[in-house]
């Protein structure tokens, strides 16, 4: 930024020097031409050798305080022979050949050259312009350009100094302004950096009411809200998982400890082993469910993705739960169309299985359950039971891990992860799982893209 400002000031300075040079030389040319006209008019009526200059008035003598105003004058014949020169000349001027040729044509000629070690500016004026008596004479008026060069040098030095000072001042002012402008950003950053995993509930408050930074603070706080929510879910999941794993282990340990306190009969040992097996199976189901959820959280890609006959998959799931439904006196009414979807058949079967298992467990005895598959822009599976339905206070938590709508239900009947896994599996396939409502039992709708 400072270099750019310096370059800008330098460009302006160079343009200013060139403009001043043009003005000074224009003024010098005007002075020389005016002086030549005055001298030509004054000597128009006299012969060439009697031509006299205005010594001391228009032509200052060298030495003294007016040396910068020195002007030289000399009368020449048109073929370049000297006739008379001003008193401040000790020798003849150099008559420029090109300027002499121009003057012989009746026009004013100009020239700049070095004479006696000094650079001079000359005008060659044809006296034929003022009278016939001097039709063969040319008047040369010259002046040194050193005063102009000194003026330009001083101006350039002053301008360079001003440029450096202006650049330094602009840099200092810009830095101060930028520092003041970025101070809120620094304070917001400091607050954001102070928030750690242990203080994730804190929020950024610095400059939240300033229009320019309010949106930034809002975005950061929204991000912290999402992170805080994710941390809370993770902590809750870890705590619930630990609790769920501890329960069957406690039962196992208790049954084994009680059994080992004294000798038991074979039927008693068998009863203990059966209970232990139930808890081991529960641990296996819970471990499998936790693994599925962990994979869904990590956005693990689906394995073995291929076209799946969804109608056949639903039929297999129903056949697997037919015994459990019959034992509960639950009839299953099925209305399924032939639809192909694309996905991981193993995960899809688990999704449908969890939904059917949930419906069978909550259906009334001797009630019915319907499975309907419609082809309306996607595969839509609707599962409904005729149970008591879900109370409004439970509905927002349906897909929360380890949530059980009926606390009185035996722990062995589920892990509280079935619907969470079903939703994660549906979303992994680009679909969705929704709770539609009670009619009168719970109605769930699974939507999957067609294969």
Order of alpha helices (4+ residues) and beta strands (2+ residues): alpha-beta-beta-alpha-beta-beta-beta-alpha-alpha-alpha-beta-alpha-alpha-beta-beta-alpha-beta-beta-alpha-alpha-beta-beta
